[in-house]
Amino acid sequence: MPSIDPQVVSRSAAALDAYGPDLGYTHYAVVRRLPIALGGVAAVAGLAFAARLPLLRRALGRLRKPGDGPSAEQRARSWFVVRFVARAGGGRPHRSVRG
């Protein structure tokens, strides 16, 4: 899942002494079936390609306006799981799952 999050987290951590120089951050998407993974990769690659071409970028911009998003009903039907894994001082990983 390519995004800017790792760069933002790294820059923020570098600006705050509380995190220290060894802070690392990454994220992954986990899927259970290969066709879903391949479809996700193709969709992200297609959007990245379209965003580089002015005509397609304008067309993409018309699909969703800033502030648009799912309705309250759509959000109520949706779900996701977040798994946090942390290591302190090179020790064993500590896991936390939220959803």
C-alpha positions as a Markdown table, in Angstrom:
| # | Residue | x | y | z |
|---|---|---|---|---|
| 1 | Met | 0.0 | 0.0 | 0.0 |
| 2 | Pro | 2.1 | 2.8 | -1.2 |
| 3 | Ser | 1.4 | 6.0 | 0.5 |
| 4 | Ile | 3.0 | 9.0 | 2.2 |
| 5 | Asp | 2.4 | 7.7 | 5.7 |
| 6 | Pro | 5.9 | 6.3 | 6.4 |
| 7 | Gln | 7.5 | 9.6 | 5.4 |
| 8 | Val | 5.1 | 11.6 | 7.5 |
| 9 | Val | 5.7 | 9.4 | 10.6 |
| 10 | Ser | 9.5 | 9.4 | 10.1 |
| 11 | Arg | 9.6 | 13.2 | 9.8 |
| 12 | Ser | 7.3 | 13.7 | 12.8 |
| 13 | Ala | 9.4 | 11.3 | 14.9 |
| 14 | Ala | 12.6 | 13.0 | 13.9 |
| 15 | Ala | 11.2 | 16.3 | 15.1 |
| 16 | Leu | 10.2 | 14.9 | 18.5 |
| 17 | Asp | 12.9 | 13.7 | 20.9 |
| 18 | Ala | 10.5 | 11.3 | 22.7 |
| 19 | Tyr | 10.7 | 8.8 | 19.8 |
| 20 | Gly | 14.4 | 8.4 | 19.5 |
| 21 | Pro | 16.5 | 7.6 | 16.4 |
| 22 | Asp | 15.5 | 3.9 | 16.2 |
| 23 | Leu | 11.8 | 4.4 | 15.4 |
| 24 | Gly | 10.6 | 2.6 | 12.4 |
| 25 | Tyr | 7.2 | 2.5 | 10.7 |
| 26 | Thr | 5.7 | 0.5 | 7.9 |
| 27 | His | 2.3 | -0.7 | 6.9 |
| 28 | Tyr | 0.9 | -3.6 | 4.9 |
| 29 | Ala | -2.4 | -4.8 | 3.5 |
| 30 | Val | -3.2 | -8.4 | 4.1 |
| 31 | Val | -5.7 | -10.2 | 1.9 |
| 32 | Arg | -6.7 | -13.8 | 1.9 |
| 33 | Arg | -6.9 | -14.5 | -1.9 |
| 34 | Leu | -4.4 | -13.8 | -4.6 |
| 35 | Pro | -7.0 | -12.3 | -7.1 |
| 36 | Ile | -7.9 | -9.7 | -4.5 |
| 37 | Ala | -4.2 | -8.8 | -4.0 |
| 38 | Leu | -3.6 | -8.6 | -7.7 |
| 39 | Gly | -6.7 | -6.5 | -8.3 |
| 40 | Gly | -5.6 | -4.1 | -5.5 |
| 41 | Val | -2.1 | -3.7 | -7.0 |
| 42 | Ala | -3.6 | -3.1 | -10.5 |
| 43 | Ala | -6.1 | -0.5 | -9.1 |
| 44 | Val | -3.3 | 1.4 | -7.3 |
| 45 | Ala | -1.0 | 1.3 | -10.3 |
| 46 | Gly | -3.9 | 2.4 | -12.6 |
| 47 | Leu | -4.7 | 5.4 | -10.4 |
| 48 | Ala | -1.1 | 6.3 | -10.0 |
| 49 | Phe | -0.7 | 6.3 | -13.8 |
| 50 | Ala | -4.0 | 8.2 | -14.4 |
| 51 | Ala | -2.9 | 10.9 | -11.9 |
| 52 | Arg | 0.2 | 11.6 | -14.0 |
| 53 | Leu | -1.8 | 12.5 | -17.1 |
| 54 | Pro | -3.5 | 15.9 | -17.0 |
| 55 | Leu | -6.7 | 14.8 | -18.8 |
| 56 | Leu | -7.2 | 11.7 | -16.6 |
| 57 | Arg | -6.2 | 13.6 | -13.5 |
| 58 | Arg | -9.0 | 16.1 | -14.2 |
| 59 | Ala | -11.5 | 13.3 | -14.8 |
| 60 | Leu | -10.4 | 11.6 | -11.5 |
| 61 | Gly | -10.9 | 15.0 | -9.7 |
| 62 | Arg | -14.5 | 15.2 | -10.9 |
| 63 | Leu | -15.3 | 11.7 | -9.4 |
| 64 | Arg | -14.9 | 12.9 | -5.8 |
| 65 | Lys | -14.7 | 16.4 | -4.5 |
| 66 | Pro | -12.7 | 17.3 | -1.3 |
| 67 | Gly | -14.8 | 16.4 | 1.7 |
| 68 | Asp | -16.8 | 13.8 | -0.2 |
| 69 | Gly | -16.9 | 10.4 | 1.4 |
| 70 | Pro | -19.1 | 7.5 | 2.4 |
| 71 | Ser | -22.5 | 8.1 | 3.9 |
| 72 | Ala | -23.3 | 7.3 | 7.5 |
| 73 | Glu | -25.0 | 4.2 | 6.3 |
| 74 | Gln | -22.0 | 3.0 | 4.3 |
| 75 | Arg | -19.7 | 3.7 | 7.2 |
| 76 | Ala | -22.0 | 1.7 | 9.6 |
| 77 | Arg | -21.8 | -1.3 | 7.2 |
| 78 | Ser | -18.1 | -1.2 | 6.8 |
| 79 | Trp | -15.3 | -2.7 | 8.9 |
| 80 | Phe | -11.6 | -3.2 | 9.1 |
| 81 | Val | -9.0 | -4.7 | 11.4 |
| 82 | Val | -5.8 | -2.9 | 12.5 |
| 83 | Arg | -2.9 | -4.9 | 14.0 |
| 84 | Phe | -0.2 | -2.9 | 15.8 |
| 85 | Val | 3.1 | -4.6 | 16.3 |
| 86 | Ala | 5.8 | -2.8 | 18.5 |
| 87 | Arg | 9.2 | -3.8 | 19.6 |
| 88 | Ala | 10.9 | -2.1 | 22.5 |
| 89 | Gly | 14.7 | -2.2 | 22.8 |
| 90 | Gly | 15.1 | -5.0 | 20.3 |
| 91 | Gly | 12.9 | -7.3 | 22.4 |
| 92 | Arg | 10.0 | -9.5 | 21.4 |
| 93 | Pro | 7.2 | -8.0 | 19.4 |
| 94 | His | 4.1 | -6.8 | 21.3 |
| 95 | Arg | 0.8 | -7.2 | 19.3 |
| 96 | Ser | -2.4 | -5.4 | 19.6 |
| 97 | Val | -5.5 | -5.8 | 17.3 |
| 98 | Arg | -8.2 | -3.2 | 16.9 |
| 99 | Gly | -11.2 | -3.2 | 14.7 |
